[in-house]
């Protein structure tokens, strides 16, 4: 049996990153892995602009350094010489005037600060005169101005090859004018589930049968991560049917992923079928839930066999299959961030295997604590909905109330 570290290290060592690329529009690239490094051709923002609605003014730093000059600035009535909405090209600021300006609008030449409108009082004037305003607060040079290139300077690297394109990353590319990006072609992952006891959701209940949750789990996880799913459905529990399904999967996909049939029962045919068509070089991991994890090849096509119990399938996908597939997809690999949090539970029956228990993080003024879901069986799928992460119980170790344990938030697996 392999340790968790040995199993993960072996899978990552076998993962061969994708090299084929394609060009996609930004909206079609969500979840893809960037295949190029993007350098900004522009400054963001492209010009000094107002952080809020108010008035663009010129203030001399030296003359504004004393209370007397500040009082003079606030007591003077200023003529409003122009109005500058966002998206316009303003005229230079006329001497001894201010400009009405709105959030995001360019700062006119000759102005060096913005007074927010809440600190201004408009003065009624004669109809033919320029409107005037008086300020109730002193102002400093540079106040409430976003500087040119404050976010991104021309020539900055904003995204590197190997980055997974989240909505935030795509927005960043859009902010420098990119409409398309080069991405690695999505991996094709063929998947099927095994088990004659399984029923498709939507069919009437039958004696001795259970609904197939694993199919939905795996297809959803693969889709969420941007992979192209080759869905081969459910396969009957026989060696021949399993061999046929594996051969079809190998011909149609870059990776094969199954759930169930990798244990040691007489009706578990995945292990024997894979060995008859290729090889299995990893089987069983020293963890709970998820011990019967398998890895090998069908012909030359990589194969990952996830356990049949729903929680085991979910956990092993997150901890092993996900980093393996993302590395194959071309993503820069990053270790999961483990957070040390105190346990609000006792775990008094240690196991020789490392345990990944479903927990929920609670935070108050007194600190953060992990609460344990009361039922930790590998078939208790409700625990994965209630929980927001996994707590790691080391091999052969008890946990007592208040002990510090490692916590893996589920949001890292999105």
Helices and strands as residue ranges (DSSP letters): H 4-14, E 21-25, G 26-28, E 38-39, E 49-50, E 54-57, H 67-75, E 77-84, E 97-101, E 113-116, G 117-119, E 120-123, E 132-135, E 145-146, E 157-159, H 167-175, E 180-184, E 188-194, E 198-199, E 210-211, H 214-224, E 228-235, H 239-252, E 255-259, H 270-277, E 278-283, E 287-288, E 294-298, E 301-306, H 310-316, I 317-321, H 322-329, E 339-343, E 354-364, E 367-372, H 382-386, E 389-393, E 404-409, G 410-413
